[in-house]
């Protein structure tokens, strides 16, 4: 059984990090009773992109909720409930590149990229990491998934 991913976005400036999360939300974010955080619930089985800023270090993690041993060794991150399955992590200039890709791919449909199979995210991270974000490679990858998804619905 897949579990939703619950992310707590702190509103307290005294913490050592800030966090932004993107993905398919099951419901609108809720402000905690003490108004110290927003609580986001992301749809089970879909990837969530977590943008962290730890003082002077920026990191991005693409994760899903950890299900079982087939997901490998679970990881835990601040502000996220439970164990996580890590798909991709990066820092430095690749953060900007990943953000540009996500921004571009969510212009027409905010949730489409997050509903693609996890294999898409593994391949996308490979393109970012080893092909320096080649837009040609990204377009080929997108075309492949558009064709395979439209073929599956016929």
Phi and psi restraints in degrees (value plus and minus 20) as a CYANA .aco file:
   2 UNK   PHI    -106.9   -66.9
   2 UNK   PSI     125.0   165.0
   3 UNK   PHI    -133.1   -93.1
   3 UNK   PSI     125.9   165.9
   4 UNK   PHI     -88.4   -48.4
   4 UNK   PSI     138.3   178.3
   5 UNK   PHI    -120.0   -80.0
   5 UNK   PSI     106.9   146.9
   6 UNK   PHI    -131.8   -91.8
   6 UNK   PSI     104.1   144.1
   7 UNK   PHI    -139.7   -99.7
   7 UNK   PSI     113.7   153.7
   8 UNK   PHI    -126.8   -86.8
   8 UNK   PSI      93.0   133.0
   9 UNK   PHI    -114.9   -74.9
   9 UNK   PSI      89.8   129.8
  10 UNK   PHI     -89.0   -49.0
  10 UNK   PSI     124.4   164.4
  11 UNK   PHI    -129.4   -89.4
  11 UNK   PSI     -12.0    28.0
  12 UNK   PHI    -115.7   -75.7
  12 UNK   PSI      98.6   138.6
  13 UNK   PHI     -94.3   -54.3
  13 UNK   PSI     -30.4     9.6
  14 UNK   PHI    -103.4   -63.4
  14 UNK   PSI     -25.5    14.5
  15 UNK   PHI     -92.4   -52.4
  15 UNK   PSI     140.0   180.0
  16 UNK   PHI    -104.5   -64.5
  16 UNK   PSI     -15.9    24.1
  17 UNK   PHI    -169.2  -129.2
  17 UNK   PSI     140.1   180.1
  18 UNK   PHI    -140.2  -100.2
  18 UNK   PSI     139.3   179.3
  19 UNK   PHI    -164.7  -124.7
  19 UNK   PSI     117.4   157.4
  20 UNK   PHI    -149.5  -109.5
  20 UNK   PSI     114.9   154.9
  21 UNK   PHI    -144.7  -104.7
  21 UNK   PSI     120.1   160.1
  22 UNK   PHI    -151.9  -111.9
  22 UNK   PSI     118.5   158.5
  23 UNK   PHI     148.8   188.8
  23 UNK   PSI    -185.4  -145.4
  24 UNK   PHI    -111.1   -71.1
  24 UNK   PSI      93.9   133.9
  25 UNK   PHI    -107.2   -67.2
  25 UNK   PSI     116.6   156.6
  26 UNK   PHI     -94.2   -54.2
  26 UNK   PSI     -51.1   -11.1
  27 UNK   PHI    -172.7  -132.7
  27 UNK   PSI     144.8   184.8
  28 UNK   PHI     -82.3   -42.3
  28 UNK   PSI     130.2   170.2
  29 UNK   PHI     -79.7   -39.7
  29 UNK   PSI     126.7   166.7
  30 UNK   PHI    -133.5   -93.5
  30 UNK   PSI     116.1   156.1
  31 UNK   PHI    -102.9   -62.9
  31 UNK   PSI     111.0   151.0
  32 UNK   PHI     -83.3   -43.3
  32 UNK   PSI     139.9   179.9
  33 UNK   PHI     -77.5   -37.5
  33 UNK   PSI     -57.8   -17.8
  34 UNK   PHI    -108.3   -68.3
  34 UNK   PSI     -14.4    25.6
  35 UNK   PHI      40.3    80.3
  35 UNK   PSI       5.8    45.8
  36 UNK   PHI    -113.1   -73.1
  36 UNK   PSI     -33.0     7.0
  37 UNK   PHI    -179.7  -139.7
  37 UNK   PSI     136.3   176.3
  38 UNK   PHI    -119.6   -79.6
  38 UNK   PSI     119.7   159.7
  39 UNK   PHI    -131.9   -91.9
  39 UNK   PSI      99.2   139.2
  40 UNK   PHI    -127.2   -87.2
  40 UNK   PSI     115.2   155.2
  41 UNK   PHI    -135.0   -95.0
  41 UNK   PSI      95.9   135.9
  42 UNK   PHI    -119.9   -79.9
  42 UNK   PSI     125.9   165.9
  43 UNK   PHI     -77.8   -37.8
  43 UNK   PSI     115.3   155.3
  44 UNK   PHI     -79.2   -39.2
  44 UNK   PSI     118.9   158.9
  45 UNK   PHI      62.2   102.2
  45 UNK   PSI     -26.0    14.0
  46 UNK   PHI    -120.8   -80.8
  46 UNK   PSI     131.2   171.2
  47 UNK   PHI     -93.9   -53.9
  47 UNK   PSI     129.5   169.5
  48 UNK   PHI    -145.8  -105.8
  48 UNK   PSI     114.8   154.8
  49 UNK   PHI    -122.9   -82.9
  49 UNK   PSI     102.0   142.0
  50 UNK   PHI    -130.4   -90.4
  50 UNK   PSI      97.9   137.9
  51 UNK   PHI    -121.8   -81.8
  51 UNK   PSI      93.0   133.0
  52 UNK   PHI    -127.5   -87.5
  52 UNK   PSI     127.7   167.7
  53 UNK   PHI    -150.0  -110.0
  53 UNK   PSI      84.6   124.6
  54 UNK   PHI    -119.2   -79.2
  54 UNK   PSI      79.4   119.4
  55 UNK   PHI      28.1    68.1
  55 UNK   PSI    -117.4   -77.4
  56 UNK   PHI    -126.7   -86.7
  56 UNK   PSI     -11.0    29.0
  57 UNK   PHI    -136.4   -96.4
  57 UNK   PSI     106.7   146.7
  58 UNK   PHI    -126.7   -86.7
  58 UNK   PSI     115.0   155.0
  59 UNK   PHI    -158.2  -118.2
  59 UNK   PSI     130.5   170.5
  60 UNK   PHI    -148.4  -108.4
  60 UNK   PSI     117.9   157.9
  61 UNK   PHI    -147.6  -107.6
  61 UNK   PSI     112.3   152.3
  62 UNK   PHI    -125.0   -85.0
  62 UNK   PSI     100.4   140.4
  63 UNK   PHI    -158.3  -118.3
  63 UNK   PSI     145.5   185.5
  64 UNK   PHI    -154.4  -114.4
  64 UNK   PSI     148.7   188.7
  65 UNK   PHI     -87.0   -47.0
  65 UNK   PSI     115.9   155.9
  66 UNK   PHI     -91.6   -51.6
  66 UNK   PSI     114.8   154.8
  67 UNK   PHI    -125.6   -85.6
  67 UNK   PSI     -73.1   -33.1
  68 UNK   PHI    -180.9  -140.9
  68 UNK   PSI    -191.9  -151.9
  69 UNK   PHI     -79.5   -39.5
  69 UNK   PSI     -44.5    -4.5
  70 UNK   PHI     -84.5   -44.5
  70 UNK   PSI     -39.9     0.1
  71 UNK   PHI    -103.4   -63.4
  71 UNK   PSI     -15.7    24.3
  72 UNK   PHI      61.7   101.7
  72 UNK   PSI    -182.9  -142.9
  73 UNK   PHI     -95.4   -55.4
  73 UNK   PSI     108.4   148.4
  74 UNK   PHI     -93.1   -53.1
  74 UNK   PSI     133.2   173.2
  75 UNK   PHI    -140.5  -100.5
  75 UNK   PSI     141.3   181.3
  76 UNK   PHI    -149.4  -109.4
  76 UNK   PSI     123.2   163.2
  77 UNK   PHI    -150.8  -110.8
  77 UNK   PSI     131.3   171.3
  78 UNK   PHI     -81.6   -41.6
  78 UNK   PSI     118.7   158.7
  79 UNK   PHI      63.4   103.4
  79 UNK   PSI     -18.8    21.2
  80 UNK   PHI    -141.9  -101.9
  80 UNK   PSI     109.4   149.4
  81 UNK   PHI     -96.9   -56.9
  81 UNK   PSI     118.3   158.3
  82 UNK   PHI      60.7   100.7
  82 UNK   PSI    -193.2  -153.2
  83 UNK   PHI    -106.6   -66.6
  83 UNK   PSI     128.5   168.5
  84 UNK   PHI    -143.5  -103.5
  84 UNK   PSI     128.6   168.6
  85 UNK   PHI    -118.9   -78.9
  85 UNK   PSI      96.4   136.4
  86 UNK   PHI    -105.6   -65.6
  86 UNK   PSI     101.9   141.9
  87 UNK   PHI    -113.9   -73.9
  87 UNK   PSI     -63.7   -23.7
  88 UNK   PHI    -179.3  -139.3
  88 UNK   PSI     125.3   165.3
  89 UNK   PHI    -159.6  -119.6
  89 UNK   PSI     127.1   167.1
  90 UNK   PHI    -175.3  -135.3
  90 UNK   PSI     148.0   188.0
  91 UNK   PHI    -170.1  -130.1
  91 UNK   PSI     154.8   194.8
  92 UNK   PHI      52.5    92.5
  92 UNK   PSI    -162.8  -122.8
  93 UNK   PHI     -88.1   -48.1
  93 UNK   PSI     -41.7    -1.7
  94 UNK   PHI     -90.3   -50.3
  94 UNK   PSI     -41.1    -1.1
  95 UNK   PHI     -83.6   -43.6
  95 UNK   PSI     -68.0   -28.0
  96 UNK   PHI     -79.6   -39.6
  96 UNK   PSI     -62.5   -22.5
  97 UNK   PHI     -83.4   -43.4
  97 UNK   PSI     -67.2   -27.2
  98 UNK   PHI     -81.3   -41.3
  98 UNK   PSI     -62.0   -22.0
  99 UNK   PHI     -83.1   -43.1
  99 UNK   PSI     -61.6   -21.6
 100 UNK   PHI     -82.1   -42.1
 100 UNK   PSI     -62.0   -22.0
 101 UNK   PHI     -84.0   -44.0
 101 UNK   PSI     -68.5   -28.5
 102 UNK   PHI     -82.1   -42.1
 102 UNK   PSI     -63.9   -23.9
 103 UNK   PHI     -80.0   -40.0
 103 UNK   PSI     -65.1   -25.1
 104 UNK   PHI     -83.9   -43.9
 104 UNK   PSI     -62.7   -22.7
 105 UNK   PHI     -99.9   -59.9
 105 UNK   PSI     -30.6     9.4
 106 UNK   PHI    -126.5   -86.5
 106 UNK   PSI     -14.4    25.6
 107 UNK   PHI     -83.3   -43.3
 107 UNK   PSI     -63.3   -23.3
 108 UNK   PHI    -108.7   -68.7
 108 UNK   PSI     -47.9    -7.9
 109 UNK   PHI    -168.5  -128.5
 109 UNK   PSI      90.6   130.6
 110 UNK   PHI     -80.3   -40.3
 110 UNK   PSI     -48.4    -8.4
 111 UNK   PHI    -125.7   -85.7
 111 UNK   PSI     -31.8     8.2
 112 UNK   PHI     -73.1   -33.1
 112 UNK   PSI     -70.5   -30.5
 113 UNK   PHI     -81.4   -41.4
 113 UNK   PSI     -51.5   -11.5
 114 UNK   PHI    -101.1   -61.1
 114 UNK   PSI     -29.7    10.3
 115 UNK   PHI    -118.0   -78.0
 115 UNK   PSI     -24.7    15.3
 116 UNK   PHI     -90.2   -50.2
 116 UNK   PSI     133.9   173.9
 117 UNK   PHI     -78.3   -38.3
 117 UNK   PSI     135.1   175.1
 118 UNK   PHI     -80.1   -40.1
 118 UNK   PSI     -49.2    -9.2
 119 UNK   PHI     -79.2   -39.2
 119 UNK   PSI     -54.4   -14.4
 120 UNK   PHI     -76.6   -36.6
 120 UNK   PSI     -65.5   -25.5
 121 UNK   PHI     -87.3   -47.3
 121 UNK   PSI     -56.7   -16.7
 122 UNK   PHI     -83.5   -43.5
 122 UNK   PSI     -63.8   -23.8
 123 UNK   PHI     -88.3   -48.3
 123 UNK   PSI     -59.9   -19.9
 124 UNK   PHI     -81.8   -41.8
 124 UNK   PSI     -63.3   -23.3
 125 UNK   PHI     -84.3   -44.3
 125 UNK   PSI     -53.8   -13.8
 126 UNK   PHI     -84.0   -44.0
 126 UNK   PSI     -63.3   -23.3
 127 UNK   PHI     -82.5   -42.5
 127 UNK   PSI     -63.1   -23.1
 128 UNK   PHI     -85.0   -45.0
 128 UNK   PSI     -66.0   -26.0
 129 UNK   PHI     -92.0   -52.0
 129 UNK   PSI     -62.8   -22.8
 130 UNK   PHI    -131.9   -91.9
 130 UNK   PSI     -38.4     1.6
 131 UNK   PHI    -134.0   -94.0
 131 UNK   PSI      -6.1    33.9
 132 UNK   PHI      35.2    75.2
 132 UNK   PSI      14.4    54.4
 133 UNK   PHI      51.4    91.4
 133 UNK   PSI      15.2    55.2
 134 UNK   PHI     -74.5   -34.5
 134 UNK   PSI      98.9   138.9
 135 UNK   PHI     -86.1   -46.1
 135 UNK   PSI     -48.2    -8.2
 136 UNK   PHI     -84.9   -44.9
 136 UNK   PSI     -66.5   -26.5
 137 UNK   PHI     -84.0   -44.0
 137 UNK   PSI     -58.6   -18.6
 138 UNK   PHI     -85.2   -45.2
 138 UNK   PSI     -62.2   -22.2
 139 UNK   PHI     -85.7   -45.7
 139 UNK   PSI     -59.3   -19.3
 140 UNK   PHI     -82.1   -42.1
 140 UNK   PSI     -63.8   -23.8
 141 UNK   PHI     -81.2   -41.2
 141 UNK   PSI     -65.8   -25.8
 142 UNK   PHI     -83.0   -43.0
 142 UNK   PSI     -64.5   -24.5
 143 UNK   PHI     -79.7   -39.7
 143 UNK   PSI     -61.0   -21.0
 144 UNK   PHI     -79.1   -39.1
 144 UNK   PSI     -66.7   -26.7
 145 UNK   PHI     -91.7   -51.7
 145 UNK   PSI     -54.9   -14.9
 146 UNK   PHI     -82.9   -42.9
 146 UNK   PSI     -63.3   -23.3
 147 UNK   PHI     -87.3   -47.3
 147 UNK   PSI     -64.9   -24.9
 148 UNK   PHI     -88.2   -48.2
 148 UNK   PSI     -55.4   -15.4
 149 UNK   PHI     -92.9   -52.9
 149 UNK   PSI     -59.7   -19.7
 150 UNK   PHI     -90.6   -50.6
 150 UNK   PSI     -52.3   -12.3
 151 UNK   PHI     -88.7   -48.7
 151 UNK   PSI     -51.1   -11.1
 152 UNK   PHI     -93.2   -53.2
 152 UNK   PSI     -44.8    -4.8
 153 UNK   PHI    -110.7   -70.7
 153 UNK   PSI     -28.1    11.9
